[in-house]
Amino acid sequence: MSQLLAGKKGVIFGALDENSIAWKVAEKAIAHGAQIILTNAPVALRLGTIKDMASKLNVPLIPADATKNEDLENLFTQASQHFGGKIDFVLHSIGMSINVRKSRHYTDLVHEDFIKAMDISALSYHRVMQTLYNKDLMNHQGSILCLSYIAAQRTFPGYSDMADNKSMLESITRSFGYYFGKKNGTRVNSISQSPTKTTAGSGIKGFDAFYNFAQAMSPLGNATAEECADYCITLFSDLTRKVTMQNLFHDGGFSFTGVSEEVMESFLDK
Ligand SMILES: NC(=O)c1ccc[n+]([C@@H]2O[C@H](COP(=O)([O-])OP(=O)(O)OC[C@H]3O[C@@H](n4cnc5c(N)ncnc54)[C@H](O)[C@@H]3O)[C@@H](O)[C@H]2O)c1
């Protein structure tokens, strides 16, 4: 395999179990020659299988709640000590909404839970970047990525407050991308991924219908977690040094398809 990340050092948030998109990114980053550190919320270390992954890959696992600035400061200080210098890439693969988990209707949300979901799923991206920016821990022309969904632009009933969180996530991508680009050429992007069968994905009411509809609409079919990981690797690599402040659709063409023949056929009079 080509070594697109040879010599690069990265921090990967959000590997919970082997279905997680971040899990696939971690495996591929190492296969491409990177050194990595895994991190997740302390509760995820107890519930998921990330500890097994860290020992299998022989990489450090540092707990950090992405909504706590002190956890992030500790994480990145330890990371730079471990790497013996600055960081080349960061994956923010984090999302959680109690309103979605409890299948609450969008017109009947609990706002305390809405705020919590926004902190976890969107503001944490700002917290991560603010910590890296103020501690000057990103290498020149580094790359920072998060994962989004097309409900940021279009309405998908059932995606609930996560749609609003993803809109904010993409806005933070543009806003921080400007300042990080000016500072030292660091790229900041979001990938808007197809519905993917993971813990976070499957928690959405009607997920299977979302998944099957997107599959029928996309000329290339839904992008898998593994394919998403491949795309992440290109964006961490030196091949994409001038791509920044973008929301990049990785969805088999779903976002620009008006309607597919398969979907049309399902509306034919029988
Ligand atoms: N699965 C999909 O259909 C899909 C589609 C588009 C985008 N995404 C996005 O991809 C990203 C990764 O999700 P996934 O599908 O791999 O599911 P996942 O459930 O495997 O990953 C979500 C991760 O967020 C972590 N997390 C939650 N609260 C946290 C906190 N306070 N601090 C640190 N980490 C925390 C969880 O522990 C978990 O590891 C999310 O942003 C999700 O919204 C998923």
The ligand as an SDF file (V2000), in Angstrom:
LIG
                    3D

 44 48  0  0  0  0  0  0  0  0999 V2000
  -23.4610    6.8250   10.6590 N   0  0  0  0  0  0  0  0  0  0  0  0
  -23.9900    7.6860    9.8120 C   0  0  0  0  0  0  0  0  0  0  0  0
  -24.9960    7.4170    9.1450 O   0  0  0  0  0  0  0  0  0  0  0  0
  -23.3220    9.0170    9.6290 C   0  0  0  0  0  0  0  0  0  0  0  0
  -23.5610    9.7720    8.4530 C   0  0  0  0  0  0  0  0  0  0  0  0
  -22.9630   11.0250    8.3200 C   0  0  0  0  0  0  0  0  0  0  0  0
  -22.1590   11.5200    9.3420 C   0  0  0  0  0  0  0  0  0  0  0  0
  -21.9350   10.7560   10.4630 N   0  0  0  0  0  0  0  0  0  0  0  0
  -21.1000   11.3110   11.5310 C   0  0  0  0  0  0  0  0  0  0  0  0
  -19.9350   10.5370   11.6800 O   0  0  0  0  0  0  0  0  0  0  0  0
  -19.4270   10.7740   12.9930 C   0  0  0  0  0  0  0  0  0  0  0  0
  -19.0450    9.4520   13.6330 C   0  0  0  0  0  0  0  0  0  0  0  0
  -20.1790    8.6700   13.8810 O   0  0  0  0  0  0  0  0  0  0  0  0
  -20.2820    7.1010   13.5710 P   0  0  0  0  0  0  0  0  0  0  0  0
  -21.3780    6.9390   12.5840 O   0  0  0  0  0  0  0  0  0  0  0  0
  -18.9510    6.5220   13.2930 O   0  0  0  0  0  0  0  0  0  0  0  0
  -20.8740    6.5310   14.9590 O   0  0  0  0  0  0  0  0  0  0  0  0
  -20.1840    6.1340   16.3500 P   0  0  0  0  0  0  0  0  0  0  0  0
  -21.3290    6.0050   17.2980 O   0  0  0  0  0  0  0  0  0  0  0  0
  -19.3240    4.9510   16.1660 O   0  0  0  0  0  0  0  0  0  0  0  0
  -19.2830    7.4020   16.7370 O   0  0  0  0  0  0  0  0  0  0  0  0
  -19.7400    8.5120   17.4840 C   0  0  0  0  0  0  0  0  0  0  0  0
  -18.6700    8.7840   18.5370 C   0  0  0  0  0  0  0  0  0  0  0  0
  -18.8970    9.9980   19.2640 O   0  0  0  0  0  0  0  0  0  0  0  0
  -18.3200    9.7660   20.5400 C   0  0  0  0  0  0  0  0  0  0  0  0
  -18.7200   10.7650   21.5430 N   0  0  0  0  0  0  0  0  0  0  0  0
  -19.9800   11.0120   22.0010 C   0  0  0  0  0  0  0  0  0  0  0  0
  -19.9460   11.9570   22.9540 N   0  0  0  0  0  0  0  0  0  0  0  0
  -18.6380   12.3280   23.0960 C   0  0  0  0  0  0  0  0  0  0  0  0
  -17.9510   13.2610   23.9290 C   0  0  0  0  0  0  0  0  0  0  0  0
  -18.6260   14.0370   24.8210 N   0  0  0  0  0  0  0  0  0  0  0  0
  -16.6110   13.3720   23.8330 N   0  0  0  0  0  0  0  0  0  0  0  0
  -15.9290   12.6010   22.9440 C   0  0  0  0  0  0  0  0  0  0  0  0
  -16.5180   11.7120   22.1040 N   0  0  0  0  0  0  0  0  0  0  0  0
  -17.8540   11.5730   22.2020 C   0  0  0  0  0  0  0  0  0  0  0  0
  -18.8410    8.3700   20.8910 C   0  0  0  0  0  0  0  0  0  0  0  0
  -18.2110    7.7900   22.0120 O   0  0  0  0  0  0  0  0  0  0  0  0
  -18.5720    7.6430   19.5860 C   0  0  0  0  0  0  0  0  0  0  0  0
  -17.2790    7.0690   19.5750 O   0  0  0  0  0  0  0  0  0  0  0  0
  -20.4950   11.5590   13.7450 C   0  0  0  0  0  0  0  0  0  0  0  0
  -20.1830   12.9420   13.6940 O   0  0  0  0  0  0  0  0  0  0  0  0
  -21.7240   11.2770   12.8980 C   0  0  0  0  0  0  0  0  0  0  0  0
  -22.7280   12.2710   13.0720 O   0  0  0  0  0  0  0  0  0  0  0  0
  -22.4850    9.5180   10.6120 C   0  0  0  0  0  0  0  0  0  0  0  0
  1  2  1  0
  2  3  2  0
  2  4  1  0
  4  5  1  0
  4 44  2  0
  5  6  2  0
  6  7  1  0
  7  8  2  0
  8  9  1  0
  8 44  1  0
  9 10  1  0
  9 42  1  0
 10 11  1  0
 11 12  1  0
 11 40  1  0
 12 13  1  0
 13 14  1  0
 14 15  2  0
 14 16  1  0
 14 17  1  0
 17 18  1  0
 18 19  2  0
 18 20  1  0
 18 21  1  0
 21 22  1  0
 22 23  1  0
 23 24  1  0
 23 38  1  0
 24 25  1  0
 25 26  1  0
 25 36  1  0
 26 27  1  0
 26 35  1  0
 27 28  2  0
 28 29  1  0
 29 30  1  0
 29 35  2  0
 30 31  1  0
 30 32  2  0
 32 33  1  0
 33 34  2  0
 34 35  1  0
 36 37  1  0
 36 38  1  0
 38 39  1  0
 40 41  1  0
 40 42  1  0
 42 43  1  0
M  CHG  2   8   1  16  -1
M  END
$$$$
